[in-house]
Amino acid sequence: MNRVVHPIEQESYRRLRARLDTSHFPPLTRAVVERVIHSAADLEYATDLVMDEGELVTAHAALHAGAPVVVDVEMVAAGITRRETVCRLRDAVAGPGLTRSAHAIRLAYEQVGPGALWVIGNAPTALEELLTLNADPALVIGLPVGFVGAVESKAALRESGLPAVSNVSEKGGSAVASAALNALLYHPVPDSEETS
């Protein structure tokens, strides 16, 4: 993906790197950490985020090979500017024991099937529902925000063994979730991935 980086963004990254040394992170982890910090102006994400470089490499390849991207809310979709996304929240209906966000995840899975990248930045119940499905995701970016259910849903994601980007605290949200996906979108594709 050819992308022109605006001078303001370049300066923002220069200032970020002047305040925080990220050079010890592997390449995709560094890209995710820096873009999330950039989106929130919150250096604490450097120690709050949890991810595995090998899982990111696999997800990066799937993303650039055209795997679907599913989001929990339109705010996350709005932050992903270089890729079409699937968001079924408008079609979803809450019911007994089922939030609208959870129903939207069910609808999205029925639409895309296994192998998608899931980007959840708002609703812990969306992440909880995804964990009940046999979704076989390429990656789950699970960064819902809030005081109720966010920490627990992210802990459950990490315990699930699914390939994931998450964080330990209540922090999260649409901007950081879309930033994590954008980091993978914007990161160069190695020549071996381009030709395979």
N, C-alpha and C positions, 0 to 999 in steps of 0.2 A: 504494500500500500504506500503510495507516494503521498506524503503529507507535508504541507508547508507549516512550519512552526512559527507562530507569531512572536515578535520580539518581546512582548510582555511575558509570554509563557517562558521564553528562554531566560529572561531575567529572573522570573520566579524560581525556576529550577536552579539557577546559579545561587540565589540567596538560600534556598533550601539546603543545597549541598554545602554552603558555607557554614550553616548552623548544625548540620547533621551529616556525619560520614556514613554513606550507604555503600561504599565501595566493597565491603566485605560480603554483601549479599550476592548470590548467583544472579545471572542476567535477568531472567523473567521475574524472579522474586523482587529484585531491585526495581524493575519497571513498575510492578504493582504497588510496592511500598511507596515509591516516590509519587506516583500518580494519585494514590489515595491521600497522601499527606498534602499534595498540591491542591486537591479538591476541597480539603477541609481546613487547610492551614493549621494542622494539628500534628506536631512532631511525635506525639505519644503513640501514634499508629505504628511507628517503627518497632515498638516492643509489644503492641497489642495484637497485631495481625498474626495469623497462623496459616501457613501454607507449605507445600512441598514442591521443590523445583521440578522433580520428575513428573509430578502430576500436571504442573503448569506447562511443561514441554509438550505433553500429550494433548492437553486441552488447546494449546496454541495451534498445534497441527490440525486438530479437528475443526477449530474455528476457521482457520484459513482454507480448509477443505470444503467449507460450506455448511457445517453443522448448524442446526437452528439455534437461535438465541431466544430464550423465554424469560420474560420479566414479570414481576408480581404486580407492578403498578405502572401507569403511564409516566409518572415522574422519572422512573428508572429508564424507560424507553426514550424519554426526551433527552436524557444525558448521553445516550448511545447514538452518535450522529453519523457514523459511517457504516451502519448495518441495520437491516430490517430486523424487527423483533416481533415476537408473538406475546400479546397481552390479552387475556380473556376476561379481565375483571368486569368489563361492561356487560358481558353475557352471563355473569355469575349471579347466583341467588343464595342468600343465606337460608339455612334451615336448622332444624333441631340438631344441636351438636356440631354444626358446620358453619363456619364463617364464610362470608362472600369471598374473601381472599383464598381460603382453602378450596372452595368450589372452583374458583378460577384456575387453580393449579391442576385440579382434576381435568378440567376442560382442555387446558393447554396440553397436558400429557396425552389425552385422547387424540389431539390434533397432530402432535409432533412425534410421539413415540420415543423410543430409547435413543441415546447418543447426543442429546441436546446439551447446550450450556444453559444453566439456570441462574438467573441473577435476581436475588431477593434482597431488597433494601428497605422494605417498609414493614411488612406484616410477619411477625413470628409464626402466626398460624399458617401462613403460606409455606414457610420452611418446614414446619411440623408435618403438614400434609404431604409435601414432597417426600419426606422421609418414610411415609407409609406406603408409597408407591414403589413398584419395581422398575424405576425409571432408567436405570443404567446410564447415568449422565456422564458426559465427557468431563464436566466440572460443575460444581455448585458453588456460586459466589453467594454465601449466606451472611449478609451483613444487615439484618433487620435492626431497627433502633427501638429503644424503649425500656421502661422500668418493669414492664410486665411481660414475661415470656421471652424476651430477646436473648438474655444470657443463657437461659435454659435451652432454647431452640438451637443456639449456636454450639453449645456443648454437646447436644445430641447429634448434631451434624458431624462434629469432630469424632465422636464415639462410633458413628455409623460405618466408618471406613471408606465412605465415598470420597472421591477426589474433590477437594474443597479449598476455598479461601474463606476464612472466617476471622473473627476477633473474639477476645475474651470478655471485653467490657460491654456495657449497655450501649456504647456508641455504635454508630452505623448510619444508615440512611440511604436515600436514593442517590445522592451525589457521590458518596464513596463507593456504593455498589456499582454504579455505572462507570466510575473511574477505574475500578479494578478490571472490568471487562475491556474498557478502552485501552488500558495498558497492554493487554494481549493483542488487541486489534492493531495498535500502532507499532508494536515491536516488530522489527524486520523478520521476514521469513528466511531462514537459512536456505542456501541454494539446494541442499538435498531435499528439503520439504517442497520447494517450488517444482522440482522435476519429478517428484514421486506421485 
